[in-house]
Every structure is written in C-alpha cells, then in structure tokens.
Amino acid sequence: MRCIRLGEREVVRRLYLAVRDQEWGTLGHEVHDLHLERDAASFRLSFQAEDRRGEVDFHWQASISGDAQGTIAFSAEGLARSSFWANRIGFCLLHPGGECAGRDCMVEHSDGSRQSGRFPLYIAPHQPFLDIRAIAHEVAPGVWAEARFQGDIFEMEDQRNWTDASFKTYSRPLSLPYPFRVEAGSVVRQSVRISLQGQVSAGVLAAAGAPGPVSVAVGQAPLGPLPRLALAVASGSETLSERDSVRLRALRLSHLHLELNLGQPAWRERLRLGAAQARDLALPLVIATVFADEAELAALRQELERQRPHVCAFAVFHQGEPCTSSRWVRVARRHLQESAPAARFGGGSRDNFTELNRGQAPGDGFDFVGYSLNPQVHAFDNASLMETLEGQAWTISSARRLVRGLPLAVGPVTLRKRPASAGDVEPEALARAADPRQMSLFGAAWTLGSLQRLAEGGVEAATYYETVGCLGVMAGDAGARLPGLLAVPAGAVYPLYHVFADIGELGDSLVLPVVASDSLKVAGLALRHAGGTRLLLASLVPKEQEVVVAGFGPLLRLRRLDEGNAEQAMLAPEVFRAQAGEVLASKDGSLRLSLPPYALARLDSF
C-alpha cells in the first residue's frame, strides 16, 4: 500500500511485506489469486504471493481491509517451503519524512507502557524508537493516526540515512543475531492496523479533491552559486574519442573525479588514463584515494611526481575506516601536498551519508567533507527512486550540523551502488552496477531532481555518474551494452547528458528557489545567468502531468525533451541542441504546460 492520506495530508508512505536474504537483498513478490470486494463504505483485498530466489521459497497469504471509520488492516501468514538464512521477514511501515520529521508522537511498548517522543528533525544515526507495539502521530488538529503491530517486536530506523525519505518501522530487532535460520515448515503471522483517533473535520476531508495541475513558483532571491559540477572517469579502460571529448567539453565541468585504490595492481595505469583524459578536457583532477598504509601514499607521491597531473583536491579514504578520521587526512597531506601544492584535502564516506552520520565529526586538517549517494539501497521501483530526491535534501541539512562550517562535496551520485573497486572493472560487476533507466528519460528526470536538491542545498561541489559507457552520461564512440537488456549505439548520448549541457552552457549562474505544490510529481531547477533566467522542469511520474509556472516573465522560449524527440536527442545531440524552441507568452504571469511521462522542459525568459 502506498501514500495513505487523510485529505491532503500523507499519513503512511508505504506498507509492505518483505523477505530479505542474508545479504539484505529484498526478494520480489509473484502475486496471484487476487480478489477484491468493495462497496461505498469498505473494501477487502485478498491475495497470495511467492518469494523465490536461490534457496529461498516463501509463500504468503494476505488480506487488506478498510472501513468508513478510516481503519485499514493488513494481515499476513507466511509459510517457509524451504530452509534458508534470512535477515528479516515481515511487515515494514514507512512514515513520510516530510510530514513527520520534528513532530510529536506517542509510542506504546510491548509491556503496555507509553512514551512521548518526537520524530527526529535531523537524520538520526541510530534507531530513534525501540520495542514498538504501536506508534501514533498527529495528522490534523486533534486527529492522531495510530499504527499497531502484532506478531513480532518492531523498532524504527531513520531511512533518510540512505536518502529514503521516510522513517521505517520493521520487525526483528537488529540487536538479535542475523542472519537467522528459517526452517522449512515454519510459519510467520503478522498484522498491522492503521486507525484514526479523534474527530476529523469536514474541512480536512474536503481537501481531498481531484488532482489538479502542479503549480511551480520561482523565487527571485538567489540562494547562492551553482555547485561545481563534475563527472567521474569511467570504471572500465575506455579512452575518449575526439567526438567524446568535444561533447564533454561542452558541459563546462569544474573537474574530473578519479578514484584510485592503491591496493590494486593497476592503479598507476588508472592514474595515467585519468590524467590523460583530464588534460584532454582541460580539467583538473580530484583524486579519491583509497589506501591501507603510509607506504601506499608514498608510492602515490612518487607516481604523481613522475606523471605530473593537475590535481586540485584529494579525497582521503583509509580502508580501515567507514568514515575518514583527521589522522589520515593529516598523513595524506604530509605525503601528497608537495606533489600538488594548491590541492585541498578532505574526506568523509565513500558509501552513504550513514557512515558520515555515525562517524566522528571532522576535525583539524579537513578542507571539505563529502559522501556518496545512490537511491537503490532499500527499494528499486520507479516511484521509490523518485521519493529519494527529498531524502537527498535531508542529508545536506543534517550534514551541515556535523561538518562545522566546512564545504560539502557530494558524490559520486549514481543511480545504483557503484562497483566495490575502482578501475578496470569486470563486465559482470559493471553490469550489476548499471541501471538501464540511466539511459532513459527517467534517468534524466531523476538527475534534474537531484541537481535541484543539491544546488538549493548549497553544496560546494557535486560529482555525478561517469563520462562514458554504461555508467556515464553518454555511450561514447565505443557504444554501451548491458547483456540481455539493451545496447546503445556508438556515438549516442543519454537524455541526462542534455540536463548537464543545459546547465553548463550558461556559465556562472546563481540558483533561484523553486517551489512545487507536489514535489513528488515535478522537479525544477532555476538559474539566473548573464543572459536572463532559465528554468529546467522534469515530470517525476509515469503519466501526463499538467504544470502551471508562475512568476517567470511575459515572454518565454520553451524546448521539450520527451518521448517524441528523445531518440533524436540521443542519436543527433548537436542537431537537437541547435533547436531554439518555441516562443510562448504567459497569461496573467503564468504558463500552463502538459508534460508527458518523465518529460523535461527548458524555459528561458527574455
């Protein structure tokens, strides 16, 4: 169940059953025997589902019912048809981060005692609530929504640590050993009941009207400069053709990101490749160095003195630390500063914001702090990925409380978790890290939404994706293949290439605030530049979406990127970019647009 609302107020983001294997992989359901009964005042849905992967064979029989009093009950009985190891089996309930963060709640524990509490405003590094039998929060004046759990001990984690924009209540406490053995024939019985307490006013219910257009307003007070944008050197051994280089130069990037694992035998060749590409693109390098000891740093210094690349920063990551300590930043500076006198030094987390949030605060020696982002830690469907955009903004506001005024450098931002090792990655590992949606309009829309959150959040720098290949912004002259899924022709760019090109061609820009009436449906990035103001819009939903833009000037130039011209934009990007678009006149200061699924629109005022 998704987006349970009272009027316009979201009460529950998602309620679902999950089997997670011993690697924390979430199995998909094969649903069958679906039956729905409903009338004007109630409904009942029953179904069966199979979760199968590897040694796991698990069967669910479940039902969902709702009544006119606003009570929803979800019950399930699961049967293990095989013996296997698991980390979690049962219900997960997600409270929406935007509606709940910083708000009061009431928790009932398994012994019947009650605790007044508050959903964390900033991201909690560990579980905010343990031993939950029920939890309630106020959703309208005098109206509380309660979620009551049966069948196991539940607790809550702050999923914003991984950019999921929610608080997750789940069963089997993490304090118990995992993975645990599930024997064939064992049964799991759980239920969740969501109910309202208090009198719901007619005004609250009246707000739940038919969905209308999403309104988008552009503010006029700049938030600050656009972050310095970068791409990473491709994970494989691809070299850039002249055409690849010309297209990448058109993005007017700030730098090129190169990750070096000094424990790998080919890191020197990796440095040579990255340095050559940086010189070809006339960009400095930011080197993210992963090392085990000082001897490896000394070897890097020698190689830097031999190859003499232009390095503007070092991101420092010791293999024994989930989050960089001041000690290793100071050690890296001592070894490497002489080889790159103007370079800055920093560190943080190579993985998620979580490790930064749970680590020690940056101390002396840091010039910047960073962490990576990817939206596919807990969920993998399109809607869940779009919801993580809100979570990215939460990581920025929470990180600022940890970094003591230091600049934030976020990235690499990727659509799926990056390969564990940088460098010449095996094709199988590359295929696991690639997501075909990166090559689609969906990938472009998600990227624009991410850029909006990072730019409006005021990060100093943001690194995205890679240059070419399956993980890049374009296929490159070598093309891109995902075996069994798709092949992108040589020379093609991905739709998200045009997002970066639309930003890069403006030069220095100031970020203006954009407010959408429904940020789960539409994202927007507004930039003020020497020639005027540009607004980039993206639909985040798989259906036609009406948008009304207000306060953006009487005359506008519109260029679309959607299902009607995406193929041309990919195969002939120079031809597409030469198209100026159509001139439109706003009516009473507003402009109404219709955006097809995951479509993008570029609006320029003049």
C-alpha positions in Angstrom: 0.0 0.0 0.0 1.3 3.4 -0.9 0.6 7.0 0.1 -2.3 6.6 2.5 -3.7 10.1 3.1 -6.2 12.0 5.2 -7.3 14.8 2.9 -4.1 16.2 1.5 -2.0 15.0 4.5 0.1 12.0 3.9 -0.2 9.6 6.8 1.8 6.5 5.6 4.2 6.5 2.7 4.2 2.7 2.3 3.2 -0.5 4.0 4.5 -3.8 2.6 5.7 -7.3 3.2 9.4 -8.2 2.7 11.7 -11.2 2.8 15.3 -10.0 3.0 18.0 -12.6 2.5 21.3 -12.9 4.4 22.9 -10.3 2.1 20.0 -7.9 2.7 18.7 -8.5 -0.7 14.9 -7.9 -1.0 13.0 -10.6 -2.8 10.3 -9.7 -5.3 6.7 -11.0 -5.0 4.9 -13.1 -7.5 1.3 -12.2 -6.7 -1.7 -14.4 -7.6 -5.3 -15.2 -6.6 -6.0 -11.6 -6.2 -9.7 -10.9 -5.1 -11.3 -7.5 -4.4 -14.6 -6.9 -2.7 -15.8 -3.3 -2.2 -18.8 -1.1 -1.6 -19.4 2.6 -0.8 -18.1 2.2 2.7 -15.5 -0.6 2.8 -13.2 -2.8 0.8 -11.4 -6.1 1.3 -8.5 -7.3 -0.9 -7.0 -10.8 -0.5 -4.1 -12.4 -2.4 -1.3 -14.9 -2.3 2.3 -14.3 -3.1 5.5 -16.3 -3.7 9.0 -15.1 -2.8 11.6 -17.2 -4.6 15.3 -16.7 -5.1 18.2 -19.2 -4.7 17.5 -21.3 -1.7 14.5 -19.2 -0.6 11.0 -20.4 -1.2 8.4 -18.5 0.9 4.6 -18.3 0.5 2.4 -15.5 1.7 -1.4 -15.5 2.2 -2.6 -12.0 3.0 -5.6 -9.6 3.2 -6.1 -5.9 3.3 -9.4 -4.3 4.5 -10.6 -0.8 5.1 -13.8 0.7 6.5 -15.6 4.1 6.7 -14.1 4.9 10.1 -10.7 5.2 8.4 -9.3 1.9 9.7 -7.0 -0.1 7.5 -5.9 -3.6 8.5 -3.2 -5.6 6.7 -2.7 -9.2 7.9 -0.4 -11.9 6.5 0.6 -15.5 7.2 3.8 -16.8 5.6 5.0 -20.3 5.2 8.6 -21.3 4.5 8.6 -24.0 1.9 12.4 -24.4 2.1 15.1 -23.9 4.7 17.2 -20.8 4.3 19.0 -17.9 6.0 17.4 -14.5 6.3 17.9 -11.1 7.9 14.3 -10.1 8.0 10.8 -11.4 7.3 7.6 -9.5 7.8 5.9 -6.1 7.6 7.6 -2.7 7.1 5.7 0.5 7.5 7.1 3.9 6.3 6.1 7.2 7.8 6.7 10.1 5.4 9.8 12.2 6.3 8.4 15.5 5.2 5.2 15.1 7.2 6.7 13.6 10.3 10.2 15.0 10.9 10.3 17.0 14.1 6.7 16.2 15.0 5.4 14.7 18.3 4.5 11.1 18.5 3.4 8.5 21.1 5.0 5.1 21.3 3.4 2.1 23.1 5.9 -0.6 24.1 5.4 -4.4 24.3 4.8 -4.2 28.1 2.0 -1.7 27.6 3.9 1.4 28.8 3.7 4.5 26.7 6.4 7.0 25.8 6.0 10.5 24.5 8.6 11.2 21.7 9.3 13.1 18.6 10.3 12.0 15.1 13.9 13.3 14.6 14.1 16.6 12.7 17.7 15.9 11.6 18.7 12.4 10.5 19.2 10.1 13.5 22.3 7.9 13.2 20.6 5.0 15.0 17.1 3.8 15.8 15.0 6.6 17.3 12.5 4.1 18.9 12.8 0.5 20.0 10.3 -2.1 21.2 7.3 -0.7 19.4 3.8 -2.2 19.7 2.1 0.9 18.4 3.0 4.4 17.3 0.7 7.4 16.8 1.2 10.9 15.5 -1.0 13.9 14.9 -2.1 14.3 11.3 -4.6 17.1 11.7 -5.7 19.3 14.7 -7.0 16.8 17.3 -6.7 13.8 15.0 -4.0 11.2 15.5 -3.1 8.2 13.3 -2.1 5.1 15.1 -0.2 2.1 13.6 -0.5 -1.0 15.7 1.7 -4.1 15.1 1.2 -7.7 16.1 3.3 -10.9 15.6 6.9 -9.7 16.5 8.9 -7.0 18.2 9.1 -3.9 16.0 11.5 -0.9 16.0 12.2 2.2 13.9 15.2 3.4 11.8 15.7 6.7 10.1 15.9 5.7 6.4 16.9 9.2 5.4 20.4 8.0 6.2 20.2 6.2 2.8 18.1 9.0 1.2 14.8 7.1 1.5 12.5 10.0 2.6 10.9 8.0 5.4 11.1 6.5 8.9 10.8 2.7 8.7 9.2 0.6 11.4 10.2 -3.1 10.9 10.2 -6.4 12.7 13.0 -8.4 14.2 15.2 -6.0 16.2 18.8 -5.5 14.9 20.0 -6.4 18.4 19.1 -10.0 17.7 21.6 -12.1 15.7 21.3 -12.1 12.0 21.2 -13.8 9.6 18.9 -16.3 11.3 17.9 -19.8 10.1 14.4 -20.3 8.8 13.4 -23.9 8.7 11.1 -25.4 6.2 7.5 -25.6 7.5 7.9 -22.6 9.9 5.1 -20.0 9.9 5.2 -16.2 10.3 2.0 -14.4 11.3 1.9 -10.6 11.5 -0.6 -7.8 11.2 -0.7 -4.0 11.0 -3.7 -1.9 11.9 -3.9 1.8 11.0 -6.7 3.8 12.6 -7.7 7.4 13.4 -8.3 8.8 16.9 -10.3 12.0 17.2 -12.9 13.8 15.2 -12.0 14.5 11.5 -13.3 17.9 10.4 -15.2 18.4 7.2 -12.5 20.8 6.0 -9.8 18.2 6.2 -11.9 15.8 4.1 -12.9 18.5 1.6 -9.2 19.0 0.8 -9.1 15.5 -0.8 -10.4 16.7 -4.2 -9.5 15.5 -7.6 -5.8 16.0 -8.5 -5.2 19.2 -10.4 -2.1 20.8 -12.1 1.1 21.1 -10.1 2.0 24.8 -9.5 5.6 25.8 -9.8 6.8 29.2 -8.4 10.3 30.6 -9.0 11.7 32.8 -6.3 13.7 35.9 -7.1 16.2 36.0 -4.2 19.3 33.9 -5.1 20.3 31.1 -2.8 23.9 31.1 -3.9 26.1 30.0 -6.8 25.6 26.8 -8.7 27.7 23.9 -7.3 30.9 23.0 -9.2 29.8 20.0 -11.3 31.9 17.1 -12.2 31.9 13.6 -13.7 34.0 10.6 -12.8 36.4 8.8 -15.0 34.8 5.7 -16.5 35.2 2.4 -14.5 36.4 0.5 -17.4 39.5 1.1 -19.6 37.7 3.3 -22.1 39.6 6.0 -23.8 37.8 9.1 -25.1 37.5 9.7 -28.8 37.7 13.2 -30.2 33.9 13.4 -30.5 33.6 12.2 -26.9 35.9 14.9 -25.8 34.1 17.6 -27.7 30.8 16.7 -26.2 32.2 16.5 -22.7 33.9 19.9 -23.1 30.5 21.3 -24.0 29.3 20.5 -20.4 31.9 23.0 -19.0 32.6 20.9 -16.0 34.6 22.0 -13.0 36.8 19.0 -12.7 37.2 15.2 -13.3 36.8 12.8 -10.4 39.3 9.9 -10.3 39.2 7.1 -7.8 42.4 5.2 -7.1 42.5 2.1 -4.9 46.2 1.9 -4.1 45.9 -1.7 -3.2 45.1 -2.7 -6.7 48.0 -3.5 -9.1 46.7 -1.4 -12.0 46.3 1.9 -10.1 49.3 3.6 -11.8 47.8 2.9 -15.3 44.5 4.1 -13.9 46.2 7.4 -12.9 47.7 7.7 -16.3 44.4 7.2 -18.0 42.6 9.7 -15.8 45.4 12.3 -16.1 45.3 12.0 -19.9 41.6 12.5 -20.0 41.7 15.4 -17.7 44.4 17.1 -19.9 42.3 16.4 -23.0 39.2 18.0 -21.3 41.4 20.9 -19.9 40.2 20.0 -16.4 41.9 19.4 -13.0 41.6 16.1 -11.2 40.0 15.4 -7.8 41.7 12.2 -6.7 39.8 10.0 -4.3 42.5 7.8 -2.9 41.7 4.5 -1.1 44.8 3.2 0.8 45.9 0.9 3.6 49.1 2.5 4.9 51.6 5.2 4.5 53.7 3.2 2.1 50.9 3.3 -0.4 50.7 7.1 0.0 54.4 7.4 -0.6 54.1 5.3 -3.8 51.3 7.7 -5.0 53.5 10.7 -4.3 56.3 9.2 -6.4 53.9 8.5 -9.3 52.4 12.0 -9.1 55.9 13.4 -9.4 56.5 11.2 -12.4 53.2 11.8 -14.2 52.6 15.4 -13.0 48.8 15.6 -13.4 47.0 18.8 -12.4 45.3 17.8 -9.1 43.1 20.3 -7.3 41.9 18.1 -4.4 42.4 14.8 -2.7 39.6 12.9 -1.0 41.2 10.6 1.5 39.7 7.2 2.5 41.5 4.7 4.6 40.5 1.1 4.1 40.1 0.5 7.8 37.6 3.4 8.4 34.0 3.7 7.2 34.4 7.5 7.7 37.7 9.4 7.3 39.4 10.5 10.5 41.5 13.6 10.9 44.6 11.5 11.4 44.6 10.1 7.9 43.8 13.5 6.3 46.9 14.9 8.1 49.0 11.9 7.0 47.8 12.2 3.4 48.6 16.0 3.4 52.1 15.3 4.6 52.8 12.8 1.9 51.0 14.5 -1.1 50.9 18.2 -0.6 54.3 18.8 -2.1 53.3 17.0 -5.3 50.2 19.2 -5.7 50.9 22.4 -3.7 47.5 24.0 -4.4 45.4 20.9 -3.7 42.8 20.8 -0.9 42.4 17.8 1.3 39.2 16.3 2.7 37.3 13.0 3.2 34.1 11.6 4.6 32.3 8.5 3.4 32.8 6.6 0.1 29.4 5.0 0.6 26.3 6.6 2.1 25.6 9.5 4.3 25.0 6.9 7.0 28.7 6.4 7.6 29.3 10.1 8.0 26.4 10.4 10.3 27.6 7.6 12.5 31.3 8.5 12.4 33.3 11.1 14.3 32.9 14.8 13.4 35.6 16.1 11.0 38.4 17.7 12.9 41.6 19.5 12.0 43.0 19.1 8.5 39.8 19.0 6.6 39.2 21.5 3.8 35.9 19.8 2.7 33.7 16.9 3.7 31.9 14.5 1.3 29.7 11.5 0.9 28.2 9.5 -1.9 24.6 9.0 -2.8 22.6 6.3 -4.6 18.8 5.8 -4.4 18.7 2.0 -4.5 19.6 0.7 -1.0 16.1 -0.4 0.1 13.7 -0.1 -2.9 14.2 -0.3 -6.6 10.9 0.7 -8.3 10.5 4.0 -10.1 8.3 5.7 -7.6 10.6 4.8 -4.7 13.6 6.2 -6.6 11.9 9.5 -7.2 11.0 9.7 -3.5 14.7 9.6 -2.5 15.1 13.1 -4.0 13.5 14.6 -0.9 15.9 12.4 1.2 18.9 14.0 -0.5 17.9 17.4 0.8 17.7 15.9 4.3 21.2 14.6 4.1 22.5 18.1 3.3 20.8 19.9 6.2 21.9 17.1 8.6 25.4 17.1 7.3 25.8 20.8 8.0 25.3 20.1 11.7 28.2 17.6 11.6 30.8 19.4 9.4 31.3 22.6 11.5 31.0 25.0 8.5 33.2 23.0 6.1 32.2 22.9 2.5 30.2 19.9 1.3 31.3 17.9 -1.8 28.7 15.3 -2.6 29.4 12.4 -4.9 29.7 10.4 -6.8 25.9 10.5 -7.2 24.9 7.4 -9.1 21.6 5.7 -9.9 22.8 2.3 -8.5 25.5 1.4 -6.0 29.0 1.8 -7.6 31.3 -1.1 -8.2 33.2 -2.0 -5.0 36.6 -1.4 -6.7 37.6 1.4 -9.0 39.5 0.8 -12.1 39.2 -1.8 -14.8 36.0 -3.5 -13.6 34.9 -6.9 -14.8 32.0 -6.8 -17.2 29.8 -8.8 -14.8 30.4 -6.3 -12.0 29.9 -3.4 -14.4 26.5 -4.9 -15.5 25.4 -5.2 -11.8 26.3 -1.5 -11.2 24.5 -0.3 -14.3 20.8 0.5 -14.5 19.2 0.8 -17.9 17.0 3.6 -16.6 20.1 5.8 -16.5 20.0 5.8 -20.3 16.3 6.9 -20.4 14.1 9.9 -19.8 13.5 8.6 -16.3 17.3 8.9 -15.6 17.3 12.5 -16.9 14.3 13.4 -14.7 15.8 11.9 -11.6 19.1 13.6 -12.3 17.4 17.0 -12.6 15.6 16.4 -9.3 18.9 15.5 -7.7 20.6 18.6 -9.0 17.8 20.8 -7.7 18.2 19.4 -4.2 22.0 19.7 -4.1 22.0 23.1 -5.7 19.3 24.6 -3.5 21.0 22.9 -0.5 24.2 24.9 -1.2 26.7 22.2 -1.6 30.1 23.4 -3.0 30.6 20.6 -5.4 28.7 17.6 -6.8 30.0 14.7 -8.9 27.7 12.6 -10.9 28.0 9.3 -12.8 30.9 8.8 -15.2 32.0 10.2 -18.5 31.2 7.4 -21.0 29.8 3.8 -21.0 27.0 2.1 -19.1 27.6 4.3 -16.1 28.2 7.5 -18.0 26.3 10.4 -19.5 26.8 9.0 -23.0 27.6 5.7 -24.7 30.7 7.2 -26.3 32.1 6.1 -29.6 32.6 2.6 -28.1 28.9 2.2 -27.5 27.3 0.7 -24.4 25.9 -2.8 -23.8 24.0 -4.4 -20.9 23.9 -8.1 -21.9 20.3 -9.3 -22.1 18.9 -5.9 -21.6 19.9 -3.3 -24.2 22.6 -2.0 -26.4 23.1 1.8 -27.0 24.6 2.6 -30.4 28.1 4.1 -30.6 28.0 7.9 -30.5 24.7 8.2 -28.7 24.3 10.3 -25.6 21.8 9.7 -22.9 18.9 12.1 -22.2 20.6 13.2 -18.9 23.5 14.5 -21.0 21.2 17.3 -22.1 20.5 18.2 -18.4 24.2 18.9 -17.8 24.5 20.6 -21.2 21.6 23.0 -20.4 23.3 23.9 -17.2 26.9 24.1 -18.5 26.2 26.3 -21.5 25.1 29.1 -19.1 28.4 29.6 -17.5 28.4 31.1 -14.0 24.9 31.0 -12.5 23.0 31.8 -9.4 20.5 29.3 -8.0 16.9 30.5 -7.5 14.5 28.7 -5.2 11.8 26.6 -6.9 8.7 25.6 -5.0 6.3 22.9 -6.5 3.0 22.2 -4.9 3.7 18.5 -5.2 7.5 17.7 -5.2 6.8 14.0 -5.8 5.4 14.9 -9.3 7.6 17.8 -10.6 11.1 18.9 -10.0 12.6 22.2 -11.1 16.0 24.0 -11.2 16.1 27.7 -11.8 19.3 29.5 -12.7 20.0 33.3 -13.1 22.8 34.0 -15.6 24.2 36.9 -17.6 21.5 36.5 -20.3 18.4 36.0 -18.1 16.8 33.2 -16.2 16.5 29.5 -17.1 14.1 27.1 -15.6 14.5 23.4 -16.1 11.5 21.2 -15.3 11.0 17.5 -15.1 8.0 15.3 -14.6 8.7 12.6 -12.0 5.6 10.5 -12.8 4.8 7.9 -15.4 1.7 9.7 -16.8 0.8 13.1 -18.3 1.3 15.9 -15.8 -0.2 19.4 -16.0 2.1 22.1 -14.7 1.4 25.8 -14.1 4.5 28.0 -13.9 4.1 31.4 -12.1 6.2 34.5 -11.9 8.6 33.8 -14.8 8.1 36.7 -17.2 5.8 37.6 -20.0 7.8 36.0 -22.9 9.3 32.6 -22.7 11.2 30.2 -25.0 10.3 26.5 -24.5 12.2 23.5 -25.6 11.0 20.0 -24.7 12.7 16.7 -24.3 10.2 13.9 -24.2 9.1 10.6 -25.8 8.5 12.4 -29.1 12.1 13.6 -29.6 14.2 11.6 -27.2 15.6 9.4 -30.0 16.8 12.4 -32.0 18.3 13.9 -28.8 20.3 10.7 -28.2 21.5 9.9 -31.7 22.0 13.5 -33.0 22.6 15.6 -29.9 24.1 18.6 -31.8 21.1 18.8 -34.0 18.8 18.7 -31.0 20.7 21.3 -29.1 20.7 23.7 -32.1 16.9 23.9 -31.8 15.9 27.1 -30.0 12.4 26.0 -29.1 9.1 27.8 -29.4 8.3 31.3 -28.2 5.3 31.5 -25.8 3.5 34.3 -24.0 2.4 33.8 -20.4 -1.1 34.7 -19.4 -1.5 36.8 -16.3 2.0 36.0 -15.3 1.6 32.2 -15.6 2.2 29.5 -18.2 0.4 26.1 -18.4 2.3 23.1 -19.7 1.5 19.5 -20.2 4.4 17.1 -19.6 4.4 13.5 -20.9 5.8 10.8 -18.6 9.3 11.7 -17.3 9.5 14.6 -19.8 11.8 17.6 -19.4 11.1 21.2 -20.4 13.6 24.1 -20.7 12.1 27.6 -20.2 14.1 30.7 -20.9 12.9 34.2 -20.1 13.9 37.1 -22.4 
